Amino acid sequence: MKTPKERRAENNEKIKSMGIFCFEDLPVRESSEEVKLKSFDEICKRAIASLIVIQIAYDTNRGEFEEGKHFFAPMLERYGVADKLISKEQKLIDGDYNNQLVLDVAWTYECYWSLVWALGLVDDITDASDVCDSVKAIELVARCESYEEFKSKCKLRDIEEILDMIDLYYRYHWATVEKMLYPEKDIGNLDVDVVPERRRGLEWLISDEDDWFNIDLNT
């Protein structure tokens, strides 16, 4: 078992090796003894539900809300996740949306990417220089006929590995916030939009919150 200080030290070295400005004394995160990981089923169902509604968000952004809802909404029932939507997703499905809500839901592609990494379907998300592979993101679910088939392809990563990644993205996020405040700071190739959304998905894994938009992402 790794201590929070050991985790911080390892990630600080990793960050510095990537040319990212590092605040070495940024507080440590929780140990595995202090957190409770969401259940395997919760993570699988959140991943599927979010991916489906993301597709509706993208269609809505193109002015095709009704078409997108007609095509994708039945999939929520097919995979048994219709009751797993969070507030903004449900509002979108109900047609109660504005441009910001659509954008917020669309960006959760990166939250989803963190979940499918945690489920062992994506090898690594350490590189936060660009958006996720949307084709692969869709295929991970679309190639499965049912929820049980999707679940059978997943293997939840060990809590220590998940906490390593949470800690890394916590430090990435701090660096991107610093970059906005002090443009001269070097953050390597980090994408300032991708980082907080991937972190949101990662933090959800150990959060008491069911709705990832309610998670505090302060650094």
ROSESE-60238 format. One record per residue (C-alpha): x, y, z; residue in three letters; residue number from 1. Coordinates in nm, 2 decimals. Example, Ala and Ser with C-alpha at 12.3 -4.5 7.8 and 13.67 -1.06 7.14 Angstrom:
REM residues 2
+--------+--------+--------+------+-----+
:      X :      Y :      Z : code : pos :
+--------+--------+--------+------+-----+
:   1.23 :  -0.45 :   0.78 :  ALA :   1 :
:   1.37 :  -0.11 :   0.71 :  SER :   2 :
+--------+--------+--------+------+-----+
REM end
This chain:
REM residues 219
+--------+--------+--------+------+-----+
:      X :      Y :      Z : code : pos :
+--------+--------+--------+------+-----+
:   0.00 :   0.00 :   0.00 :  MET :   1 :
:   0.13 :   0.34 :  -0.10 :  LYS :   2 :
:   0.12 :   0.63 :   0.14 :  THR :   3 :
:  -0.03 :   0.97 :   0.02 :  PRO :   4 :
:   0.32 :   1.13 :   0.05 :  LYS :   5 :
:   0.48 :   0.85 :  -0.16 :  GLU :   6 :
:   0.21 :   0.90 :  -0.42 :  ARG :   7 :
:   0.26 :   1.28 :  -0.42 :  ARG :   8 :
:   0.64 :   1.24 :  -0.45 :  ALA :   9 :
:   0.61 :   0.99 :  -0.75 :  GLU :  10 :
:   0.36 :   1.22 :  -0.93 :  ASN :  11 :
:   0.57 :   1.53 :  -0.87 :  ASN :  12 :
:   0.86 :   1.36 :  -1.03 :  GLU :  13 :
:   0.64 :   1.25 :  -1.32 :  LYS :  14 :
:   0.50 :   1.60 :  -1.37 :  ILE :  15 :
:   0.85 :   1.76 :  -1.37 :  LYS :  16 :
:   0.97 :   1.51 :  -1.62 :  SER :  17 :
:   0.69 :   1.62 :  -1.85 :  MET :  18 :
:   0.80 :   1.99 :  -1.83 :  GLY :  19 :
:   0.50 :   2.09 :  -1.62 :  ILE :  20 :
:   0.54 :   2.35 :  -1.35 :  PHE :  21 :
:   0.51 :   2.16 :  -1.02 :  CYS :  22 :
:   0.40 :   2.28 :  -0.67 :  PHE :  23 :
:   0.58 :   2.02 :  -0.47 :  GLU :  24 :
:   0.39 :   2.09 :  -0.15 :  ASP :  25 :
:   0.04 :   2.08 :  -0.30 :  LEU :  26 :
:  -0.15 :   1.88 :  -0.03 :  PRO :  27 :
:  -0.16 :   1.51 :  -0.04 :  VAL :  28 :
:  -0.48 :   1.32 :  -0.13 :  ARG :  29 :
:  -0.66 :   1.04 :   0.05 :  GLU :  30 :
:  -0.52 :   0.70 :   0.12 :  SER :  31 :
:  -0.70 :   0.38 :   0.02 :  SER :  32 :
:  -0.80 :   0.34 :   0.38 :  GLU :  33 :
:  -0.99 :   0.67 :   0.37 :  GLU :  34 :
:  -1.20 :   0.63 :   0.06 :  VAL :  35 :
:  -1.48 :   0.41 :  -0.06 :  LYS :  36 :
:  -1.48 :   0.33 :  -0.43 :  LEU :  37 :
:  -1.82 :   0.32 :  -0.60 :  LYS :  38 :
:  -1.94 :  -0.02 :  -0.69 :  SER :  39 :
:  -1.86 :  -0.20 :  -1.02 :  PHE :  40 :
:  -2.22 :  -0.18 :  -1.13 :  ASP :  41 :
:  -2.25 :   0.19 :  -1.04 :  GLU :  42 :
:  -1.94 :   0.27 :  -1.25 :  ILE :  43 :
:  -2.05 :   0.06 :  -1.55 :  CYS :  44 :
:  -2.40 :   0.21 :  -1.55 :  LYS :  45 :
:  -2.27 :   0.57 :  -1.52 :  ARG :  46 :
:  -2.04 :   0.51 :  -1.81 :  ALA :  47 :
:  -2.31 :   0.38 :  -2.04 :  ILE :  48 :
:  -2.57 :   0.64 :  -1.94 :  ALA :  49 :
:  -2.33 :   0.93 :  -1.98 :  SER :  50 :
:  -2.21 :   0.81 :  -2.32 :  LEU :  51 :
:  -2.56 :   0.78 :  -2.46 :  ILE :  52 :
:  -2.67 :   1.13 :  -2.35 :  VAL :  53 :
:  -2.34 :   1.27 :  -2.48 :  ILE :  54 :
:  -2.45 :   1.17 :  -2.82 :  GLN :  55 :
:  -2.78 :   1.35 :  -2.78 :  ILE :  56 :
:  -2.58 :   1.66 :  -2.67 :  ALA :  57 :
:  -2.37 :   1.65 :  -2.99 :  TYR :  58 :
:  -2.68 :   1.61 :  -3.20 :  ASP :  59 :
:  -2.85 :   1.90 :  -3.01 :  THR :  60 :
:  -2.55 :   2.12 :  -3.08 :  ASN :  61 :
:  -2.60 :   2.06 :  -3.45 :  ARG :  62 :
:  -2.97 :   2.15 :  -3.42 :  GLY :  63 :
:  -3.09 :   1.79 :  -3.43 :  GLU :  64 :
:  -3.22 :   1.74 :  -3.08 :  PHE :  65 :
:  -3.54 :   1.55 :  -3.18 :  GLU :  66 :
:  -3.35 :   1.32 :  -3.42 :  GLU :  67 :
:  -3.08 :   1.25 :  -3.16 :  GLY :  68 :
:  -3.33 :   1.18 :  -2.88 :  LYS :  69 :
:  -3.54 :   0.95 :  -3.11 :  HIS :  70 :
:  -3.23 :   0.75 :  -3.20 :  PHE :  71 :
:  -3.04 :   0.74 :  -2.87 :  PHE :  72 :
:  -3.29 :   0.76 :  -2.59 :  ALA :  73 :
:  -3.42 :   0.40 :  -2.65 :  PRO :  74 :
:  -3.07 :   0.28 :  -2.58 :  MET :  75 :
:  -3.10 :   0.39 :  -2.22 :  LEU :  76 :
:  -3.38 :   0.13 :  -2.18 :  GLU :  77 :
:  -3.19 :  -0.13 :  -2.38 :  ARG :  78 :
:  -2.89 :  -0.11 :  -2.15 :  TYR :  79 :
:  -3.10 :  -0.07 :  -1.83 :  GLY :  80 :
:  -2.96 :   0.27 :  -1.74 :  VAL :  81 :
:  -3.26 :   0.51 :  -1.79 :  ALA :  82 :
:  -3.28 :   0.56 :  -1.42 :  ASP :  83 :
:  -2.91 :   0.65 :  -1.39 :  LYS :  84 :
:  -2.92 :   0.99 :  -1.54 :  LEU :  85 :
:  -2.79 :   1.29 :  -1.35 :  ILE :  86 :
:  -2.97 :   1.63 :  -1.34 :  SER :  87 :
:  -2.83 :   1.79 :  -1.65 :  LYS :  88 :
:  -2.86 :   1.48 :  -1.85 :  GLU :  89 :
:  -3.23 :   1.44 :  -1.76 :  GLN :  90 :
:  -3.29 :   1.80 :  -1.84 :  LYS :  91 :
:  -3.14 :   1.75 :  -2.19 :  LEU :  92 :
:  -3.36 :   1.44 :  -2.24 :  ILE :  93 :
:  -3.66 :   1.64 :  -2.13 :  ASP :  94 :
:  -3.58 :   1.92 :  -2.38 :  GLY :  95 :
:  -3.52 :   2.16 :  -2.09 :  ASP :  96 :
:  -3.18 :   2.29 :  -2.20 :  TYR :  97 :
:  -2.98 :   2.59 :  -2.30 :  ASN :  98 :
:  -2.65 :   2.61 :  -2.49 :  ASN :  99 :
:  -2.44 :   2.60 :  -2.17 :  GLN : 100 :
:  -2.61 :   2.28 :  -2.05 :  LEU : 101 :
:  -2.55 :   2.11 :  -2.39 :  VAL : 102 :
:  -2.19 :   2.21 :  -2.38 :  LEU : 103 :
:  -2.15 :   2.09 :  -2.02 :  ASP : 104 :
:  -2.29 :   1.75 :  -2.11 :  VAL : 105 :
:  -2.09 :   1.72 :  -2.43 :  ALA : 106 :
:  -1.76 :   1.78 :  -2.24 :  TRP : 107 :
:  -1.84 :   1.48 :  -2.01 :  THR : 108 :
:  -1.69 :   1.27 :  -2.29 :  TYR : 109 :
:  -1.37 :   1.32 :  -2.09 :  GLU : 110 :
:  -1.54 :   1.21 :  -1.76 :  CYS : 111 :
:  -1.66 :   0.90 :  -1.94 :  TYR : 112 :
:  -1.31 :   0.84 :  -2.07 :  TRP : 113 :
:  -1.18 :   0.83 :  -1.71 :  SER : 114 :
:  -1.45 :   0.58 :  -1.62 :  LEU : 115 :
:  -1.37 :   0.34 :  -1.90 :  VAL : 116 :
:  -1.00 :   0.37 :  -1.80 :  TRP : 117 :
:  -1.10 :   0.27 :  -1.45 :  ALA : 118 :
:  -1.30 :  -0.02 :  -1.59 :  LEU : 119 :
:  -0.99 :  -0.14 :  -1.78 :  GLY : 120 :
:  -1.12 :  -0.07 :  -2.13 :  LEU : 121 :
:  -0.86 :   0.20 :  -2.20 :  VAL : 122 :
:  -0.50 :   0.14 :  -2.13 :  ASP : 123 :
:  -0.38 :   0.48 :  -2.01 :  ASP : 124 :
:  -0.51 :   0.83 :  -1.96 :  ILE : 125 :
:  -0.18 :   0.99 :  -1.84 :  THR : 126 :
:  -0.16 :   1.19 :  -2.16 :  ASP : 127 :
:  -0.40 :   1.48 :  -2.12 :  ALA : 128 :
:  -0.28 :   1.67 :  -2.43 :  SER : 129 :
:  -0.59 :   1.61 :  -2.64 :  ASP : 130 :
:  -0.95 :   1.50 :  -2.63 :  VAL : 131 :
:  -1.04 :   1.13 :  -2.60 :  CYS : 132 :
:  -1.08 :   0.90 :  -2.90 :  ASP : 133 :
:  -1.45 :   0.95 :  -2.96 :  SER : 134 :
:  -1.48 :   0.66 :  -3.21 :  VAL : 135 :
:  -1.33 :   0.41 :  -2.96 :  LYS : 136 :
:  -1.54 :   0.57 :  -2.69 :  ALA : 137 :
:  -1.86 :   0.49 :  -2.87 :  ILE : 138 :
:  -1.75 :   0.14 :  -2.99 :  GLU : 139 :
:  -1.68 :   0.03 :  -2.63 :  LEU : 140 :
:  -2.05 :   0.04 :  -2.57 :  VAL : 141 :
:  -2.20 :   0.01 :  -2.92 :  ALA : 142 :
:  -2.03 :  -0.33 :  -2.98 :  ARG : 143 :
:  -2.22 :  -0.47 :  -2.68 :  CYS : 144 :
:  -2.58 :  -0.59 :  -2.72 :  GLU : 145 :
:  -2.66 :  -0.56 :  -2.35 :  SER : 146 :
:  -2.55 :  -0.42 :  -2.02 :  TYR : 147 :
:  -2.43 :  -0.76 :  -1.91 :  GLU : 148 :
:  -2.21 :  -0.80 :  -2.22 :  GLU : 149 :
:  -2.05 :  -0.46 :  -2.15 :  PHE : 150 :
:  -2.00 :  -0.55 :  -1.79 :  LYS : 151 :
:  -1.83 :  -0.88 :  -1.88 :  SER : 152 :
:  -1.57 :  -0.69 :  -2.08 :  LYS : 153 :
:  -1.47 :  -0.47 :  -1.78 :  CYS : 154 :
:  -1.23 :  -0.53 :  -1.50 :  LYS : 155 :
:  -1.21 :  -0.26 :  -1.24 :  LEU : 156 :
:  -0.86 :  -0.14 :  -1.16 :  ARG : 157 :
:  -0.71 :  -0.17 :  -0.82 :  ASP : 158 :
:  -0.79 :   0.12 :  -0.58 :  ILE : 159 :
:  -0.42 :   0.21 :  -0.55 :  GLU : 160 :
:  -0.39 :   0.25 :  -0.93 :  GLU : 161 :
:  -0.71 :   0.47 :  -0.93 :  ILE : 162 :
:  -0.58 :   0.69 :  -0.65 :  LEU : 163 :
:  -0.25 :   0.73 :  -0.83 :  ASP : 164 :
:  -0.44 :   0.87 :  -1.13 :  MET : 165 :
:  -0.67 :   1.09 :  -0.92 :  ILE : 166 :
:  -0.36 :   1.24 :  -0.75 :  ASP : 167 :
:  -0.19 :   1.30 :  -1.08 :  LEU : 168 :
:  -0.49 :   1.48 :  -1.23 :  TYR : 169 :
:  -0.53 :   1.68 :  -0.91 :  TYR : 170 :
:  -0.18 :   1.81 :  -0.97 :  ARG : 171 :
:  -0.24 :   1.85 :  -1.35 :  TYR : 172 :
:  -0.55 :   2.06 :  -1.26 :  HIS : 173 :
:  -0.36 :   2.28 :  -1.02 :  TRP : 174 :
:  -0.10 :   2.35 :  -1.30 :  ALA : 175 :
:  -0.37 :   2.44 :  -1.55 :  THR : 176 :
:  -0.53 :   2.68 :  -1.31 :  VAL : 177 :
:  -0.19 :   2.84 :  -1.24 :  GLU : 178 :
:  -0.14 :   2.87 :  -1.62 :  LYS : 179 :
:  -0.46 :   3.08 :  -1.65 :  MET : 180 :
:  -0.35 :   3.30 :  -1.36 :  LEU : 181 :
:   0.02 :   3.32 :  -1.47 :  TYR : 182 :
:   0.05 :   3.27 :  -1.84 :  PRO : 183 :
:   0.43 :   3.24 :  -1.81 :  GLU : 184 :
:   0.40 :   2.91 :  -1.62 :  LYS : 185 :
:   0.49 :   2.60 :  -1.83 :  ASP : 186 :
:   0.23 :   2.32 :  -1.83 :  ILE : 187 :
:   0.38 :   2.11 :  -2.11 :  GLY : 188 :
:   0.12 :   1.97 :  -2.34 :  ASN : 189 :
:  -0.17 :   1.96 :  -2.09 :  LEU : 190 :
:  -0.51 :   2.06 :  -2.24 :  ASP : 191 :
:  -0.67 :   2.31 :  -2.00 :  VAL : 192 :
:  -1.02 :   2.19 :  -2.10 :  ASP : 193 :
:  -0.96 :   1.81 :  -2.09 :  VAL : 194 :
:  -0.79 :   1.80 :  -1.75 :  VAL : 195 :
:  -1.07 :   1.92 :  -1.53 :  PRO : 196 :
:  -1.33 :   1.70 :  -1.70 :  GLU : 197 :
:  -1.11 :   1.39 :  -1.67 :  ARG : 198 :
:  -1.05 :   1.48 :  -1.31 :  ARG : 199 :
:  -1.43 :   1.51 :  -1.26 :  ARG : 200 :
:  -1.48 :   1.15 :  -1.37 :  GLY : 201 :
:  -1.19 :   1.03 :  -1.16 :  LEU : 202 :
:  -1.31 :   1.21 :  -0.85 :  GLU : 203 :
:  -1.66 :   1.08 :  -0.90 :  TRP : 204 :
:  -1.53 :   0.73 :  -0.85 :  LEU : 205 :
:  -1.45 :   0.80 :  -0.48 :  ILE : 206 :
:  -1.71 :   1.07 :  -0.41 :  SER : 207 :
:  -2.02 :   1.05 :  -0.20 :  ASP : 208 :
:  -2.19 :   1.25 :  -0.48 :  GLU : 209 :
:  -2.40 :   1.06 :  -0.74 :  ASP : 210 :
:  -2.40 :   1.37 :  -0.97 :  ASP : 211 :
:  -2.05 :   1.45 :  -1.09 :  TRP : 212 :
:  -2.15 :   1.81 :  -1.16 :  PHE : 213 :
:  -2.18 :   1.85 :  -0.78 :  ASN : 214 :
:  -1.83 :   1.75 :  -0.71 :  ILE : 215 :
:  -1.59 :   2.02 :  -0.58 :  ASP : 216 :
:  -1.30 :   2.05 :  -0.81 :  LEU : 217 :
:  -1.10 :   2.31 :  -0.62 :  ASN : 218 :
:  -0.73 :   2.27 :  -0.62 :  THR : 219 :
+--------+--------+--------+------+-----+
REM end
